[in-house]
Amino acid sequence: MPTIIVEGPPIGIETKRRLVERLTRVVSEEYGIPSITVLIKENAAENVGIDGTLLCDKRRREKKKKE
């Protein structure tokens, strides 16, 4: 049984429903099997580092630049 892992920022429950349905449909069609597992791993900006900086800090700096 194929497993799809999606990692990204937190999203709403309706978005998760659409994402799971669409991913399952496409992968099921391509593999020709009905059983697909989708895991959604949400990562808050405070738990993600990019180029040595927390994403939440990077976003805060970018927001201040726009003001």
C-alpha atoms as a printed R data frame, in Angstrom:
   type eleno elety resid chain resno       x      y       z
1  ATOM     1    CA   MET     A     1   0.000  0.000   0.000
2  ATOM     2    CA   PRO     A     2   1.576  3.326  -1.070
3  ATOM     3    CA   THR     A     3   1.985  6.001   1.574
4  ATOM     4    CA   ILE     A     4   2.078  9.702   0.731
5  ATOM     5    CA   ILE     A     5   3.654 12.034   3.292
6  ATOM     6    CA   VAL     A     6   2.918 15.749   3.001
7  ATOM     7    CA   GLU     A     7   4.919 18.109   5.201
8  ATOM     8    CA   GLY     A     8   4.056 21.767   5.344
9  ATOM     9    CA   PRO     A     9   2.495 24.563   7.337
10 ATOM    10    CA   PRO     A    10  -0.744 24.029   9.254
11 ATOM    11    CA   ILE     A    11  -3.867 24.032   7.063
12 ATOM    12    CA   GLY     A    12  -7.594 23.865   7.755
13 ATOM    13    CA   ILE     A    13  -9.601 20.658   7.971
14 ATOM    14    CA   GLU     A    14 -11.488 21.296   4.705
15 ATOM    15    CA   THR     A    15  -8.196 21.801   2.872
16 ATOM    16    CA   LYS     A    16  -6.925 18.550   4.386
17 ATOM    17    CA   ARG     A    17 -10.036 16.721   3.182
18 ATOM    18    CA   ARG     A    18  -9.587 18.008  -0.379
19 ATOM    19    CA   LEU     A    19  -5.879 17.255  -0.348
20 ATOM    20    CA   VAL     A    20  -6.354 13.682   0.887
21 ATOM    21    CA   GLU     A    21  -9.156 13.013  -1.610
22 ATOM    22    CA   ARG     A    22  -7.225 14.387  -4.595
23 ATOM    23    CA   LEU     A    23  -3.907 12.752  -3.737
24 ATOM    24    CA   THR     A    24  -5.622  9.418  -3.116
25 ATOM    25    CA   ARG     A    25  -7.513  9.610  -6.409
26 ATOM    26    CA   VAL     A    26  -4.452 10.383  -8.528
27 ATOM    27    CA   VAL     A    27  -2.126  7.868  -6.879
28 ATOM    28    CA   SER     A    28  -4.799  5.169  -6.898
29 ATOM    29    CA   GLU     A    29  -5.352  5.723 -10.630
30 ATOM    30    CA   GLU     A    30  -1.638  5.579 -11.398
31 ATOM    31    CA   TYR     A    31  -0.878  2.531  -9.230
32 ATOM    32    CA   GLY     A    32  -4.116  0.797 -10.103
33 ATOM    33    CA   ILE     A    33  -4.892 -0.024  -6.475
34 ATOM    34    CA   PRO     A    34  -7.547  1.397  -4.160
35 ATOM    35    CA   SER     A    35  -5.688  1.504  -0.849
36 ATOM    36    CA   ILE     A    36  -3.570  4.629  -0.335
37 ATOM    37    CA   THR     A    37  -2.432  6.139   2.970
38 ATOM    38    CA   VAL     A    38  -1.905  9.904   3.269
39 ATOM    39    CA   LEU     A    39  -0.069 11.366   6.252
40 ATOM    40    CA   ILE     A    40  -0.172 15.115   6.821
41 ATOM    41    CA   LYS     A    41   2.596 16.447   9.035
42 ATOM    42    CA   GLU     A    42   2.095 20.057   9.992
43 ATOM    43    CA   ASN     A    43   5.072 22.131  10.981
44 ATOM    44    CA   ALA     A    44   4.601 25.425  12.774
45 ATOM    45    CA   ALA     A    45   6.903 28.237  11.628
46 ATOM    46    CA   GLU     A    46   8.652 28.078  15.015
47 ATOM    47    CA   ASN     A    47   9.708 24.497  14.228
48 ATOM    48    CA   VAL     A    48  11.217 25.163  10.802
49 ATOM    49    CA   GLY     A    49  14.674 26.586  10.147
50 ATOM    50    CA   ILE     A    50  15.790 27.976   6.796
51 ATOM    51    CA   ASP     A    51  19.395 29.013   6.229
52 ATOM    52    CA   GLY     A    52  20.077 29.043   9.973
53 ATOM    53    CA   THR     A    53  17.024 31.131  10.906
54 ATOM    54    CA   LEU     A    54  13.670 30.082  12.314
55 ATOM    55    CA   LEU     A    55  10.903 30.634   9.778
56 ATOM    56    CA   CYS     A    56   8.842 32.600  12.316
57 ATOM    57    CA   ASP     A    57  11.754 35.045  12.800
58 ATOM    58    CA   LYS     A    58  12.283 35.361   9.055
59 ATOM    59    CA   ARG     A    59   8.591 36.134   8.511
60 ATOM    60    CA   ARG     A    60   8.625 38.690  11.340
61 ATOM    61    CA   ARG     A    61  11.586 40.506   9.767
62 ATOM    62    CA   GLU     A    62   9.951 40.479   6.329
63 ATOM    63    CA   LYS     A    63   6.726 41.871   7.800
64 ATOM    64    CA   LYS     A    64   8.627 44.734   9.480
65 ATOM    65    CA   LYS     A    65  10.340 45.581   6.170
66 ATOM    66    CA   LYS     A    66   6.930 45.981   4.499
67 ATOM    67    CA   GLU     A    67   5.665 48.379   7.176
